[in-house]
Amino acid sequence: MKLLVTNQNNSERIARFIISIFLIPAPFIYGYELFSIAQAVVGGVLLFNSISGMCAIYRIFGANTCKY
């Protein structure tokens, strides 16, 4: 069983990357509050998803948006 299997298409990866770029610096802009730290964590997860092409939730439900 492979650990990091790509299950996202390129347009979805690009969208996740753009969203993560806006979410990651939230604690620096809005201060270190719980909500802004949560935004940064979500941004980090989206950045990992966009770079690796693997979404854990897609994998749990067996979804795959890649075109073969």
C-alpha positions in Angstrom: 0.0 0.0 0.0 1.4 3.3 -1.0 1.3 6.1 1.5 1.0 9.2 -0.7 -1.2 8.4 -3.6 -2.2 11.4 -5.8 -6.0 11.7 -5.7 -6.5 15.4 -6.7 -6.6 17.0 -10.2 -4.4 20.0 -11.0 -7.1 22.6 -10.9 -8.1 21.5 -7.4 -4.4 21.6 -6.3 -4.0 25.1 -7.6 -7.1 26.3 -5.8 -6.0 24.8 -2.5 -2.6 26.4 -2.9 -4.1 29.8 -3.5 -6.4 29.5 -0.5 -3.5 28.3 1.7 -1.4 31.4 0.7 -4.1 33.6 2.2 -4.7 31.5 5.3 -1.2 30.8 6.5 -0.2 34.4 7.5 -3.4 34.9 9.5 -1.8 34.9 13.0 0.7 37.5 11.9 -2.0 39.8 10.5 -4.8 39.3 13.1 -2.8 38.5 16.2 -2.3 35.2 17.9 -5.9 34.3 18.7 -7.5 30.9 18.5 -9.4 31.6 15.3 -6.4 32.9 13.4 -4.2 30.0 14.6 -6.9 27.6 13.4 -6.9 29.4 10.0 -3.1 28.9 9.8 -3.4 25.2 10.6 -6.1 24.8 7.9 -3.8 26.7 5.5 -0.9 24.4 6.3 -3.1 21.3 5.6 -4.2 22.8 2.3 -0.6 23.6 1.4 0.4 20.0 2.1 -2.5 18.8 0.0 -1.6 21.0 -2.9 2.0 20.1 -2.9 1.6 16.3 -2.4 -1.6 16.0 -4.4 -3.0 13.7 -1.7 -6.1 14.5 0.4 -6.6 12.2 3.4 -10.4 12.8 3.5 -10.7 11.8 -0.2 -8.7 8.7 0.6 -11.0 7.8 3.5 -14.1 8.0 1.3 -12.4 6.5 -1.7 -12.8 9.7 -3.9 -10.4 10.4 -6.7 -10.6 13.5 -9.0 -7.6 12.6 -11.1 -8.1 12.0 -14.8 -6.4 8.9 -16.1 
